[in-house]
Amino acid sequence: MLAASTLTVAAEFGEAATAPSRAAAAIPSPPEPSELYDLNDLLTDATLPTANLISIQVHADGTASFALPRAEVGQGVTTSSAMLIAEELDLPLDRVHVTLADARPELLFNQLTGGSNTTISTYTPIRVAATLARGRLLAAAAEQLNASVTELTTKAGTVLGPGGAVVGYGELAVKAASPTIVPVPVTLKDAGQFTVIGTPRNRIDALEAVTGRKQFAMDLAVPGALPAMICRPPTINGTVRSVRNADTVRAMPGITDVVPVTTGVAVRGRTFGQCIDAVRALDVDWGPGTEEGTSEADVLAELRRAELPLVIPPLPLLTKAVDLRFTFHFASNSALETNCAVADVRPDRAEIWGSLKSPIVAQETIAADLGLPVSAVTVHVTQGGGSFGRKLFFDGAREAAEVSRATGKPVRLMWHRTDDFRQGRTHPMSLSRVRATYTLGQVVGYEQRHTSVGTDFGHGLGEIVTALAAKLPVGDLGFSETIFELTQQTPYEFGVTTQLLAEADRGFNTGSMRNIYSPNVRTAQELVVDQLAKGMGQDPYAFRRRFLKDARARAVLDAVATAGNWGRAMPAGTAQGIALHPEYHGVVAVLAEIDCRPPTTGRKIPDAYTGPRVTKVVCAVDVGLAVNPRGLQAQMMGGIMDGIAVALTSSLHLENGRFLEGSWDHYYYTRQWNSPPELQIVVMPPTTGAPGGAGELAVAGAMAAVACAYGRATGTVPTTFPVNHGEPLGFEPLPAVPPIPASPTDGLSRVS
């Protein structure tokens, strides 16, 4: 197993040694930090010391099992991991069973799911483990068949020997087990031998998902664990002064407990319906929150004061400049599965179940909360119904542990949807000021100053030390700055280029929503690129192609321009937009077509915002090596829908210390009537020998392409996102007290 980290290091050094090709007809830009060493490199290198702890088991029934030290939240990593094992072990895919590992503190940084890093960092270690298993099986078969290992081959879970001998893996499993741990050199398959990796495969959990048999946290049968919910304050992070009617609520049907906790007042009952009734009945004296009385105008003013200055002065006689400021409003980081967890806390131990992307720091933090040693707290990672960064934070699990301790009983804690929107994690509001200077057909300077409400990186790199460092008064800004510099890059030769981050106001509950800073930063940049092209009298696609640094980027740009018929004649009020985004050793290009004509923007759908419609999207993606091209296509589709949402319709409105949105009815994510009827995903042929990041890649490219299309269709550069944010709400805000709204009674009236 020692070969795992060695091989991984060798692969990384080999990739870094290949310098990108540079655009010939442009003023070169110095390499940016993320071009030399990005966040994914950091996350991958952090996994190396413990990569040899990854192991695979082969069982007597001929199947193989693997406890993946990452979270499956719908992105398909259990499928891609199973494919790696099936490839190197020569075992049918349906005989590989992937589960999720419990929190394992010995893994250190190797159990964090984020930054599109899972497949990159586990690609070699999983393959090495599978190859080791195959080698042990061959050795056992050689002994049983009295043959040389060189005379044997493997196929479909069997060992084939001289004279037509066939021995199944199950028959060899016990004999192949080694009583000692020894370093063994392995040779992995060459890409030319792949029969599984790189082939489109269906999700291994698809049948369970569509038939409702897939098990999530709230499906688990934990003895004695009754439903629990929390009555939350009316403003962000408000506090409990007192509960005026605790005894009355405790006497309600089915209710067993009413206890104040850090984030509100918890109730435990026999059903969630009874818990909702109890939450609605509570009479709480609430203290102020961290953003009491704050509205959007206050936050915008604070961000403007914190903005870092530009350096290159405008020189009107010598140069021209595009100088724009963009505003990006708060967005919800609510996943389809609300925050939930099961907890059973006893005086000497605790057991937690939940969908957790940083289970080690969750285990360590909960242990500290409970005053228990880490070894006394068991954290089980369950399958998750969505995340997009939300489940890097373990708020639900931490609350469940607190409620279980306070009541002395096991609980099944679930947030209400309104909790998610009002008190959950959000993508922070931000400003992006950009000045691009050009002269004589060249861009000589590009400056971007991104100013954001503070992003909470309190999960650290997945363990307690970096998590605590990220919360320190100086450490938090340093952590954010590091993440920003390791993720943001300019794919164009724009001369002297700087992208800097400033942060203000840490009173909000924020998190790393899918793609972190990139969608906002990239959208601002691509809109400026369109204006540069216009100022120089060039076609937006041709302009980008001319200034791109990298051949892989030009290839995906050419692919979408060709497949999307760039430049075709379109009616007034409609237009195409094109954008590009590189990140995590991958690159994506997106072409979007939009319809901003009044008959479209004026569509009426009950309780909905329609607005402009994206009618067509073509996406070309190069992630180096796509382990599962079908899964990659699905990731791009989801990212495109996210990008459309944050460009056109999805945001939170802050008023007097609270967000007005309280449900998906109010938060206008991309709906069927705003999804593009034409959607094409082009997966580029392999360009490197290793996979790049995929999970987040399409969001920034799609948001930027939609914004550029909107600007060309309307003739006005959009500078506020989503573009509908300044319009009337379109809904009546739910009351803040009680925090859970009454159940709707008019469901049939909404069926059409």
matplotlib code that plots the C-alpha trace (Angstrom):
import matplotlib.pyplot as plt

x = [0.0, 3.0, 2.9, -0.3, 1.2, 4.3, 2.3, 0.1, 3.1, 4.7, 1.5, 1.2, 4.8, 4.4, 1.4, 2.9, 5.9, 3.8, 3.6, 0.4, 0.8, 0.5, -1.4, 1.0, -0.7, -1.2, 0.7, 1.6, 0.2, 2.4, 1.2, -1.4, -1.2, -4.0, -2.2, 0.8, -0.8, -4.6, -7.0, -7.3, -3.5, -3.6, -6.4, -4.8, -1.4, -3.0, -4.4, -1.1, 0.2, -2.9, -3.7, -2.2, -5.0, -7.5, -8.4, -10.7, -12.2, -12.9, -15.5, -16.3, -19.3, -17.0, -18.0, -15.8, -16.6, -15.1, -15.9, -15.4, -14.0, -16.0, -19.7, -22.1, -24.6, -25.9, -22.7, -22.1, -18.7, -19.9, -20.4, -17.0, -15.2, -16.8, -15.7, -12.1, -12.3, -14.0, -11.4, -8.3, -9.8, -11.3, -14.7, -18.1, -19.4, -22.5, -20.3, -18.6, -20.4, -19.4, -20.5, -19.5, -16.9, -17.6, -15.5, -11.9, -9.7, -6.6, -7.4, -6.7, -7.4, -8.4, -12.1, -13.2, -15.6, -15.2, -13.5, -14.4, -11.5, -12.9, -12.0, -8.8, -7.4, -8.7, -8.1, -4.6, -5.1, -8.3, -6.7, -3.6, -5.7, -7.7, -4.5, -3.0, -6.2, -6.0, -2.3, -3.1, -5.8, -3.5, -0.9, -3.4, -4.6, -1.1, -0.6, -3.9, -3.4, 0.3, 1.1, 3.2, 1.4, 2.6, 0.5, -2.7, -5.1, -8.2, -11.6, -15.0, -14.2, -12.4, -8.8, -8.1, -5.2, -3.5, -5.7, -8.9, -8.8, -11.2, -11.2, -13.6, -12.5, -14.8, -13.0, -9.7, -10.7, -9.7, -6.5, -5.5, -5.7, -2.4, -1.7, 0.9, 1.2, 4.0, 4.9, 4.3, 5.1, 2.2, 1.7, -1.6, -3.4, -2.4, -5.2, -5.2, -6.3, -9.3, -12.6, -14.5, -12.8, -13.9, -17.0, -20.5, -22.2, -25.5, -25.5, -25.1, -27.7, -30.2, -32.7, -32.8, -33.2, -36.1, -37.9, -37.6, -35.5, -32.4, -31.6, -31.0, -30.6, -34.3, -34.9, -32.7, -34.4, -32.5, -34.1, -35.9, -35.0, -38.2, -38.6, -37.3, -37.4, -36.3, -38.3, -35.9, -35.6, -37.3, -33.9, -30.6, -28.9, -31.3, -31.1, -33.6, -34.3, -37.1, -39.9, -43.2, -45.3, -42.9, -45.2, -48.2, -46.4, -44.9, -48.5, -49.5, -50.3, -47.2, -44.7, -42.1, -39.7, -39.3, -35.7, -33.8, -30.7, -28.0, -30.0, -33.6, -36.0, -36.1, -39.2, -39.3, -42.4, -43.8, -44.3, -42.9, -46.4, -46.7, -43.3, -44.4, -47.6, -45.4, -43.0, -45.9, -47.4, -44.3, -44.2, -40.6, -39.0, -36.3, -33.1, -31.4, -29.5, -26.1, -27.7, -30.5, -32.1, -29.8, -31.1, -29.5, -28.6, -26.6, -24.6, -23.9, -22.6, -20.3, -19.0, -18.2, -16.3, -14.2, -13.4, -9.7, -8.4, -7.5, -3.9, -3.6, -4.9, -6.9, -4.8, -7.4, -4.9, -3.0, -5.5, -9.2, -10.7, -13.8, -14.6, -17.6, -18.9, -21.2, -23.5, -24.3, -27.0, -27.3, -28.2, -29.6, -27.4, -30.4, -30.3, -33.4, -32.7, -33.0, -30.5, -31.1, -29.3, -29.9, -28.2, -28.1, -26.0, -25.4, -23.3, -20.2, -20.7, -22.5, -23.5, -24.4, -25.9, -26.0, -24.9, -21.5, -18.8, -16.4, -17.1, -13.8, -14.2, -17.8, -16.8, -14.1, -16.3, -19.3, -16.9, -15.7, -19.2, -20.2, -17.0, -16.3, -13.1, -13.2, -13.0, -16.3, -18.2, -19.1, -20.1, -21.8, -21.9, -25.2, -26.1, -27.2, -30.0, -28.0, -25.4, -23.5, -21.2, -24.0, -23.0, -19.5, -21.1, -22.6, -25.0, -27.8, -25.6, -24.3, -27.8, -29.0, -26.3, -27.1, -30.9, -30.2, -27.9, -30.5, -33.4, -31.4, -33.0, -32.2, -33.6, -34.2, -33.7, -35.0, -34.9, -38.1, -37.6, -38.2, -35.4, -33.1, -33.9, -34.1, -31.4, -29.4, -26.1, -26.1, -23.8, -22.6, -23.5, -20.6, -19.4, -16.9, -15.1, -13.3, -11.1, -9.6, -7.3, -6.6, -4.8, -3.7, -5.6, -4.1, -5.3, -2.5, -4.0, -6.8, -7.8, -10.6, -11.4, -13.9, -15.5, -17.7, -19.6, -17.3, -17.4, -17.3, -14.6, -15.1, -14.9, -11.3, -9.6, -11.7, -10.1, -10.2, -6.9, -7.6, -11.2, -10.3, -7.7, -10.3, -12.4, -9.7, -10.0, -7.0, -7.1, -10.6, -9.5, -6.3, -8.2, -10.6, -7.7, -6.0, -9.0, -9.7, -6.1, -6.1, -9.3, -9.5, -7.7, -7.9, -7.7, -6.8, -3.5, -4.5, -1.1, -0.7, -3.5, -4.6, -7.6, -7.9, -10.5, -11.7, -14.3, -16.6, -19.4, -19.2, -22.6, -24.3, -24.4, -22.5, -20.8, -19.0, -21.9, -21.1, -18.1, -17.4, -16.3, -16.0, -19.6, -19.6, -16.0, -16.2, -19.5, -18.0, -14.9, -16.8, -19.1, -16.0, -14.5, -17.6, -17.2, -13.5, -14.4, -17.0, -14.6, -12.1, -14.7, -14.2, -16.6, -16.8, -15.9, -13.0, -11.8, -11.7, -10.0, -7.3, -6.4, -6.8, -3.7, -4.3, -4.9, -7.5, -9.5, -9.5, -10.6, -13.7, -14.5, -14.3, -16.5, -19.4, -19.0, -19.3, -22.0, -24.0, -23.7, -22.2, -23.0, -26.2, -28.9, -31.4, -34.6, -34.3, -34.6, -32.8, -29.1, -26.2, -23.7, -20.4, -18.1, -15.3, -14.2, -11.0, -10.7, -9.2, -7.3, -10.5, -12.0, -15.6, -17.1, -20.7, -22.8, -26.3, -29.2, -31.7, -35.2, -35.8, -38.8, -42.0, -44.2, -41.6, -40.7, -44.4, -45.5, -47.8, -47.5, -49.1, -46.7, -43.7, -41.2, -40.7, -38.8, -36.2, -35.8, -32.7, -33.7, -30.5, -27.3, -24.3, -21.5, -18.2, -16.1, -12.6, -11.6, -8.5, -9.9, -13.6, -13.9, -17.7, -18.7, -22.4, -21.9, -19.9, -22.7, -25.1, -22.8, -22.7, -26.5, -26.9, -24.3, -25.9, -29.3, -27.5, -25.9, -29.1, -30.7, -28.1, -27.9, -31.6, -33.9, -32.5, -31.6, -32.5, -33.9, -32.6, -34.9, -34.6, -32.3, -34.0, -34.4, -37.9, -37.8, -39.2, -39.6, -38.8, -42.1, -40.4, -36.8, -37.0, -34.5, -34.5, -37.9, -39.2, -40.6, -37.2, -35.0, -33.5, -35.5, -32.3, -29.3, -26.2, -23.2, -20.0, -17.5, -14.1, -11.7, -9.1, -6.4, -4.4, -3.8, -5.7, -9.2, -9.7, -12.4, -16.0, -18.6, -18.4, -17.1, -20.2, -21.8, -19.5, -19.4, -23.2, -23.9, -21.4, -22.7, -26.3, -25.3, -23.5, -26.4, -28.8, -26.5, -26.4, -30.2, -31.1, -28.3, -27.5, -24.7, -26.3, -24.6, -26.9, -27.5, -29.8, -31.3, -34.8, -33.6, -34.8, -38.3, -41.3, -41.0, -43.9, -44.8, -46.1, -43.4, -44.2, -44.4, -41.3, -43.3, -44.1, -41.0, -42.8, -45.7, -49.0, -49.4, -51.0, -54.6, -55.0, -52.7, -55.3, -55.7, -52.1, -52.5, -52.8]
y = [0.0, 2.3, 2.6, 4.7, 8.0, 7.5, 7.0, 9.9, 12.2, 11.1, 11.8, 15.3, 16.2, 15.0, 17.1, 20.3, 19.9, 20.5, 24.3, 25.6, 27.0, 30.8, 33.0, 34.3, 37.6, 39.0, 40.6, 37.7, 37.7, 36.5, 33.1, 33.4, 31.4, 29.0, 28.3, 27.0, 25.4, 25.4, 24.4, 20.9, 20.4, 21.5, 19.1, 16.2, 16.7, 16.8, 13.3, 11.7, 10.8, 8.7, 7.4, 4.0, 3.5, 3.0, -0.7, -3.0, -6.3, -9.3, -11.7, -15.4, -14.7, -13.2, -9.6, -6.7, -4.0, -0.6, 2.0, 5.3, 8.0, 10.7, 11.6, 10.7, 13.5, 12.8, 13.6, 10.0, 9.3, 5.9, 4.9, 6.3, 4.7, 1.4, 1.8, 2.2, -1.0, -2.9, -1.8, -2.8, -5.9, -7.3, -7.6, -6.9, -3.5, -4.9, -7.0, -4.0, -2.6, 0.9, 2.2, 5.3, 5.2, 6.3, 9.2, 8.0, 10.6, 8.8, 9.8, 13.5, 15.5, 12.5, 12.5, 15.9, 16.0, 19.4, 21.3, 18.7, 16.7, 13.2, 11.5, 13.4, 12.5, 8.9, 8.0, 6.4, 5.1, 3.2, 1.7, 0.7, -1.0, -2.9, -3.9, -5.2, -7.3, -8.7, -9.6, -11.4, -13.4, -14.3, -15.5, -17.6, -19.1, -19.9, -21.9, -23.7, -24.5, -25.3, -22.8, -19.6, -16.3, -15.4, -18.2, -16.8, -14.1, -12.6, -12.0, -11.1, -12.1, -15.3, -16.5, -18.4, -20.9, -23.5, -26.2, -24.2, -24.0, -21.5, -20.4, -17.8, -14.9, -16.0, -19.4, -17.6, -14.8, -16.4, -17.9, -14.6, -12.7, -11.7, -12.0, -9.2, -5.8, -5.5, -3.0, -4.4, -2.8, -2.7, -1.9, -0.2, -0.7, 1.5, 3.7, 1.6, -1.4, 0.3, -1.4, 0.3, 3.7, 6.2, 4.3, 5.8, 3.9, 4.3, 5.2, 2.1, 3.5, 4.6, 1.8, 2.4, 6.1, 6.0, 3.3, 5.0, 2.3, 4.4, 5.1, 8.6, 9.8, 10.1, 6.6, 4.9, 2.8, 3.9, 2.4, 5.1, 8.0, 10.1, 13.2, 16.5, 20.0, 23.5, 26.7, 29.2, 33.0, 35.6, 37.2, 35.7, 34.1, 35.5, 34.1, 32.7, 34.9, 32.8, 30.4, 31.6, 28.4, 25.5, 23.4, 24.0, 22.9, 19.9, 18.8, 18.8, 15.4, 13.3, 15.8, 14.4, 17.2, 21.0, 22.3, 25.5, 24.9, 27.1, 27.9, 28.0, 25.8, 22.1, 19.9, 16.2, 14.2, 11.0, 12.5, 15.4, 16.7, 16.9, 18.6, 21.2, 21.9, 22.3, 24.7, 26.8, 26.9, 28.1, 31.6, 32.6, 35.9, 36.3, 38.3, 40.2, 38.4, 39.1, 41.2, 42.9, 45.6, 45.1, 45.3, 45.0, 48.7, 48.4, 45.4, 47.1, 50.2, 48.1, 46.2, 49.4, 50.8, 47.5, 47.5, 47.4, 50.2, 49.6, 50.3, 51.1, 54.6, 55.4, 57.1, 58.7, 59.9, 56.7, 53.9, 53.1, 51.1, 49.1, 49.9, 48.2, 47.2, 44.2, 43.3, 39.7, 39.2, 36.5, 33.0, 30.1, 27.0, 24.9, 21.3, 19.3, 17.2, 19.6, 19.5, 16.4, 14.0, 11.2, 11.4, 9.1, 10.7, 8.9, 10.0, 8.1, 7.9, 9.3, 8.0, 10.3, 9.6, 12.2, 13.2, 14.8, 16.0, 16.8, 14.0, 14.1, 17.7, 17.0, 14.1, 16.2, 19.2, 17.2, 15.4, 18.7, 20.0, 16.9, 16.7, 13.2, 11.8, 11.6, 7.8, 7.8, 9.5, 7.4, 9.3, 7.4, 9.0, 8.5, 9.1, 12.6, 14.2, 17.0, 19.4, 21.7, 22.7, 22.9, 19.7, 20.7, 22.1, 19.8, 22.2, 19.6, 16.9, 19.2, 20.4, 16.8, 15.9, 18.9, 18.0, 14.4, 15.4, 17.9, 15.4, 12.4, 10.5, 9.6, 12.1, 12.3, 16.0, 17.6, 21.2, 22.6, 24.0, 27.5, 27.0, 26.4, 29.6, 31.8, 30.5, 28.2, 28.7, 31.3, 32.2, 35.7, 39.0, 40.4, 43.2, 42.8, 45.9, 45.3, 47.6, 46.3, 48.7, 48.3, 50.1, 49.3, 46.0, 44.7, 44.4, 45.7, 45.3, 43.6, 44.3, 42.7, 43.6, 41.2, 42.3, 39.8, 39.2, 36.8, 33.2, 30.8, 28.1, 26.8, 23.2, 23.8, 21.1, 18.5, 18.3, 20.4, 22.3, 24.0, 24.3, 26.3, 28.3, 29.3, 30.8, 33.0, 36.8, 36.8, 33.2, 33.5, 36.2, 34.4, 31.2, 33.0, 34.8, 31.5, 29.8, 32.8, 32.9, 29.1, 29.0, 32.2, 32.6, 34.5, 32.3, 35.2, 37.0, 40.4, 41.8, 42.7, 40.8, 41.0, 39.5, 40.3, 39.6, 41.7, 40.6, 42.4, 41.5, 38.0, 38.1, 35.9, 32.1, 31.6, 28.7, 27.4, 27.1, 25.2, 26.7, 29.1, 32.5, 31.5, 32.1, 35.7, 36.4, 34.7, 36.3, 39.8, 38.9, 37.5, 40.5, 42.7, 40.5, 41.1, 44.9, 44.6, 42.8, 45.5, 48.3, 46.7, 46.0, 42.2, 39.2, 38.0, 34.4, 35.4, 37.8, 35.1, 32.7, 35.2, 35.9, 32.5, 31.1, 27.4, 25.0, 22.9, 26.1, 26.9, 23.4, 23.6, 27.1, 26.0, 23.0, 25.0, 27.6, 24.9, 22.8, 25.9, 27.6, 30.7, 33.9, 32.7, 35.3, 35.7, 37.8, 41.1, 40.5, 37.2, 36.5, 34.1, 34.4, 32.5, 32.1, 29.9, 28.8, 26.9, 25.3, 22.3, 21.0, 21.1, 23.6, 24.2, 26.4, 27.3, 28.8, 30.0, 31.4, 33.6, 35.0, 38.4, 39.4, 40.7, 37.6, 35.5, 37.7, 38.4, 34.8, 34.3, 31.2, 31.2, 31.8, 31.9, 34.3, 33.5, 36.4, 35.7, 32.1, 30.4, 28.5, 26.6, 25.6, 23.9, 22.9, 21.4, 20.0, 18.8, 17.2, 15.5, 11.9, 11.4, 8.3, 8.1, 10.3, 9.8, 11.0, 13.9, 14.9, 14.8, 17.0, 19.6, 19.6, 20.3, 23.0, 24.6, 24.8, 26.3, 28.9, 29.9, 30.2, 32.6, 34.6, 35.2, 34.3, 33.0, 35.2, 36.0, 39.4, 40.7, 43.1, 44.1, 41.3, 38.4, 36.9, 37.1, 33.9, 30.9, 28.1, 26.9, 28.6, 31.9, 31.1, 31.0, 28.3, 27.2, 25.6, 23.5, 26.6, 28.3, 25.3, 25.2, 22.9, 22.3, 21.1, 19.5, 18.4, 17.6, 15.5, 16.1, 13.1, 12.5, 15.1, 14.0, 10.8, 11.7, 13.1, 16.8, 18.4, 18.2, 18.8, 22.6, 23.4, 24.2, 26.7, 29.6, 29.0, 28.7, 31.8, 33.9, 32.7, 33.4, 36.9, 37.6, 36.4, 38.7, 41.7, 41.1, 40.5, 43.6, 45.9, 46.7, 45.1, 43.5, 44.6, 43.2, 39.4, 37.8, 40.2, 39.9, 40.9, 44.5, 43.6, 43.2, 40.1, 38.2, 36.5, 37.4, 36.8, 34.2, 35.4, 35.1, 34.1, 31.3, 30.3, 27.4, 28.4, 26.8, 23.8, 24.7, 23.6, 24.5, 22.0, 20.9, 24.4, 24.4, 21.3, 22.2]
z = [0.0, 0.3, -3.4, -3.2, -2.2, -4.2, -7.4, -6.6, -6.1, -9.3, -11.2, -9.7, -10.5, -14.1, -14.6, -13.1, -15.4, -18.5, -19.1, -20.8, -24.3, -24.4, -26.8, -29.4, -30.3, -26.9, -24.0, -21.7, -18.2, -15.3, -14.0, -11.3, -8.1, -9.1, -12.4, -10.5, -7.6, -7.1, -4.3, -5.7, -5.6, -1.9, -1.1, -3.0, -1.4, 2.0, 1.4, 0.6, 4.1, 4.7, 1.2, 2.1, 4.6, 1.8, 1.5, -0.4, 0.8, -1.4, 0.1, -0.1, -2.4, -5.0, -4.4, -3.4, -0.9, -0.3, 2.4, 0.6, 2.9, 1.1, 1.1, -1.6, -2.0, -5.4, -7.4, -8.3, -6.5, -5.4, -9.0, -10.2, -7.3, -8.1, -11.7, -10.6, -8.5, -11.2, -13.7, -11.8, -10.1, -13.3, -11.5, -13.0, -11.8, -10.2, -7.9, -6.4, -3.4, -2.2, 1.2, 3.1, 5.8, 9.3, 10.6, 10.8, 12.6, 11.4, 7.9, 8.8, 5.6, 3.6, 4.5, 3.3, 0.3, -1.4, -4.1, -6.8, -5.3, -4.6, -7.9, -8.3, -4.9, -4.8, -8.4, -7.8, -4.2, -5.1, -8.2, -6.2, -3.5, -6.2, -8.0, -4.7, -4.1, -7.6, -7.1, -3.9, -5.6, -8.4, -5.9, -4.1, -7.4, -8.5, -5.3, -5.6, -9.3, -8.9, -11.6, -12.1, -11.7, -15.2, -16.6, -15.0, -16.1, -14.6, -16.1, -14.7, -11.1, -12.0, -12.4, -15.6, -15.6, -17.8, -19.3, -19.0, -15.2, -13.7, -10.1, -8.7, -6.6, -3.8, -3.6, -3.3, -0.9, 2.4, 1.1, -0.5, 2.8, 4.2, 8.0, 7.8, 6.1, 3.6, 0.9, -2.5, -5.8, -8.3, -11.9, -12.8, -16.1, -18.9, -20.3, -23.5, -21.5, -19.9, -20.4, -17.6, -16.9, -19.5, -20.5, -19.8, -17.0, -15.1, -11.5, -9.3, -6.9, -9.6, -9.1, -5.3, -5.8, -8.2, -6.3, -3.0, -1.4, -1.0, 2.7, 3.9, 7.5, 8.2, 6.9, 9.5, 12.2, 15.4, 18.5, 20.6, 18.2, 18.0, 15.7, 16.9, 15.5, 16.7, 17.1, 15.6, 16.1, 13.8, 12.9, 11.9, 14.9, 17.4, 21.0, 23.5, 26.5, 27.9, 27.0, 28.4, 27.8, 27.9, 30.3, 28.1, 24.9, 26.7, 27.5, 23.8, 22.2, 21.5, 22.8, 25.2, 25.6, 25.3, 25.9, 25.1, 23.0, 21.5, 18.3, 19.7, 21.5, 20.7, 20.8, 20.7, 19.8, 18.4, 14.9, 12.9, 12.5, 16.3, 16.5, 13.9, 16.0, 19.1, 17.4, 16.2, 19.6, 21.5, 23.0, 23.1, 24.2, 21.6, 22.0, 19.1, 16.3, 14.7, 11.9, 13.9, 11.8, 8.8, 5.3, 1.9, 1.6, 4.8, 3.6, 0.2, 1.9, 4.1, 1.1, -0.8, 2.2, 2.3, -1.4, -2.2, -4.5, -8.1, -8.9, -12.7, -13.2, -16.3, -19.0, -21.4, -23.9, -24.2, -23.4, -23.1, -20.3, -19.4, -15.8, -14.2, -10.8, -10.3, -7.4, -6.5, -4.0, -1.3, -2.6, -0.7, -0.1, 0.7, -0.7, -1.6, 1.6, 4.5, 7.3, 9.4, 11.7, 14.2, 17.6, 20.6, 23.3, 26.6, 29.6, 28.4, 24.6, 21.6, 18.2, 15.3, 11.8, 9.0, 5.6, 6.4, 4.0, 6.9, 9.3, 11.2, 12.3, 13.0, 15.3, 17.0, 17.5, 18.8, 21.2, 22.5, 22.9, 24.9, 27.0, 25.7, 24.2, 20.4, 20.6, 22.5, 19.6, 16.6, 13.5, 10.7, 7.2, 5.4, 1.8, 1.2, -0.9, -2.2, -0.8, -3.2, -0.3, 2.3, 4.1, 4.6, 7.7, 10.2, 11.9, 12.0, 13.5, 16.1, 17.0, 17.2, 19.6, 21.8, 21.8, 22.6, 25.5, 26.8, 26.7, 27.6, 24.7, 21.1, 18.5, 14.8, 14.2, 11.0, 9.9, 8.3, 4.8, 6.1, 8.6, 5.7, 3.9, 7.0, 9.2, 7.0, 5.1, 2.3, -0.5, 0.6, -1.1, -3.0, -5.2, -8.1, -9.4, -12.7, -14.8, -18.0, -19.9, -23.6, -26.4, -30.0, -30.1, -26.9, -23.3, -21.2, -17.7, -15.9, -12.3, -10.3, -6.7, -5.3, -2.0, -0.2, 3.0, 4.9, 3.7, 6.7, 6.2, 9.7, 8.5, 7.7, 5.7, 7.4, 10.9, 14.1, 13.8, 10.5, 11.4, 14.5, 12.6, 10.0, 12.9, 14.4, 14.0, 11.6, 10.5, 8.9, 6.5, 5.8, 5.0, 2.7, 0.9, 0.4, -1.0, -3.3, -4.7, -5.2, -7.1, -9.2, -12.5, -15.7, -18.8, -21.0, -21.8, -20.4, -19.5, -15.8, -14.1, -10.4, -8.7, -5.0, -2.3, 0.6, 3.1, 5.5, 7.9, 9.5, 11.2, 8.5, 8.2, 5.0, 3.3, 0.2, -2.1, -5.3, -7.0, -4.0, -5.5, -9.1, -10.5, -9.5, -10.3, -13.7, -14.7, -14.0, -16.0, -19.0, -19.2, -19.3, -22.0, -24.1, -23.6, -24.5, -27.7, -28.5, -27.8, -30.2, -32.8, -32.6, -32.4, -28.8, -29.7, -31.9, -29.3, -26.6, -28.9, -29.7, -26.1, -24.5, -22.9, -23.2, -26.1, -24.1, -23.5, -27.2, -28.0, -25.8, -27.0, -30.6, -29.8, -28.4, -31.2, -33.8, -32.1, -31.1, -34.6, -33.1, -34.9, -36.5, -37.3, -34.4, -33.9, -32.0, -28.3, -28.5, -28.5, -27.9, -25.2, -24.8, -21.8, -20.6, -17.2, -16.1, -12.7, -10.9, -14.0, -16.1, -18.4, -19.7, -22.4, -22.5, -25.3, -24.2, -26.2, -24.4, -25.3, -23.7, -25.8, -24.0, -24.8, -23.1, -20.1, -19.6, -19.2, -16.3, -14.1, -10.6, -7.8, -10.1, -11.7, -15.3, -16.9, -19.7, -20.8, -21.8, -24.9, -25.7, -24.0, -25.5, -23.1, -23.9, -21.0, -20.7, -17.4, -18.6, -18.2, -17.5, -15.4, -16.1, -19.1, -18.4, -14.8, -16.1, -18.4, -15.4, -13.4, -16.2, -16.6, -12.9, -13.0, -15.9, -14.1, -11.1, -13.4, -15.0, -11.6, -10.1, -13.3, -13.7, -10.8, -7.5, -4.6, -1.0, 0.0, 3.3, 5.3, 8.9, 10.0, 8.2, 4.8, 3.3, 1.4, 3.3, 0.8, -2.7, -3.8, -3.0, -4.0, -7.8, -8.7, -12.4, -13.1, -16.0, -17.7, -17.6, -18.5, -22.0, -24.2, -26.2, -24.1, -25.5, -23.5, -25.3, -23.4, -24.9, -25.6, -22.9, -22.9, -19.8, -18.0, -14.9, -14.0, -13.2, -11.1, -12.4, -9.8, -9.7, -13.2, -15.1, -12.7, -13.4, -17.1, -17.4, -15.3, -17.3, -20.7, -19.7, -18.4, -21.7, -23.7, -21.7, -22.2, -26.0, -26.2, -24.2, -25.3, -21.7, -19.6, -16.6, -13.4, -10.7, -10.2, -10.4, -13.0, -11.4, -7.9, -8.0, -9.2, -6.9, -4.8, -6.4, -3.2, 0.3, 2.8, 5.4, 9.0, 11.2, 14.2, 14.4, 12.3, 10.7, 8.4, 8.4, 6.1, 2.7, 2.2, -1.4, -3.0, -5.6, -6.9, -8.0, -10.2, -13.9]

ax = plt.figure().add_subplot(projection="3d")
ax.plot(x, y, z, "-o")
ax.set_aspect("equal")
plt.show()
